[in-house]
């Protein structure tokens, strides 16, 4: 059985679907602070928190868990700058509870949701895994701290891990059973789609004076189902008792203005914008090299076209806003 912590959230729920379709049994733990119970359509669900060490021990004793996947974290860069304590408690301290409960119960395979935010403002792109890690936000630092802890645990104990550094997760389940649903929403694509659907008046463009061709930030968008596939492939790698770190991106960068333009094409809506100040903690360009994942995991993104990614997001966004899920 695969234990998916944070499996009611955006990425965790897509991984749960993917693994369930592959025939894995899954157990989801989520405190529902950000996740949605409606997203746990596969596997078993326990509502609970990583703060609860007794619950973790009980789960590991009761269920035949072979691997833990850990998605439960706070992920808002701007919020992490204002309230670092919450980020270190939620993302670092709670993960230690999870690792220690695994240790106690001899469970030794771990897949960690890391982020391109560990690189900070990169000195060159595309970013490879050996690029220096100098995060510029408490969020990025909290993720890097866990990566270091994982490295130490794998050196000291019978423990293997795969850390997956996601670039910008985007898109939704092509069958529109689940998708992106954050409250409040802070991510670019769903915010643009909110404007397209008439829920917001305009999109704020955070910074138009970055050192990029049109002055807006460039990101590497990767489809959430391609991320799910990488987790499935990482499971296979752990079966060989190996520990690795991988970037997961498309290797292509799109500026904020280009994303807005593609959303206009996909939705057929005008989508008004206003230019605003830079948002703190945003590096100008993040583009990843995923050569290592392609070589070792034999992973190949299926949704490499940004239009296809946005189309799946748009399908889901319309469903989310027109129906009660
Ligand atoms: N942006 C806008 N207007 C908005 C929202 C976002 O201009 O209303 C811009 C941001 O400034 C950024 C780009 O759009 O330049 C993408 O922003 P997102 O919030 O969608 O994504 P981020 O790149 O900030 O964040 C993502 C993940 C984080 C991760 C980070 C790495 O959500 O978990 O990448 O920097 F840490």
Boltz pocket constraint, residues with backbone or C-beta under 6 A from the ligand:
constraints:
  - pocket:
      binder: B
      contacts: [[A, 75], [A, 76], [A, 77], [A, 115], [A, 116], [A, 117], [A, 139], [A, 166], [A, 167], [A, 168], [A, 169], [A, 186], [A, 187], [A, 188], [A, 189], [A, 191], [A, 203], [A, 204], [A, 205], [A, 206], [A, 207], [A, 217], [A, 218], [A, 219], [A, 256], [A, 279], [A, 281], [A, 282], [A, 283], [A, 286]]
      max_distance: 6.0
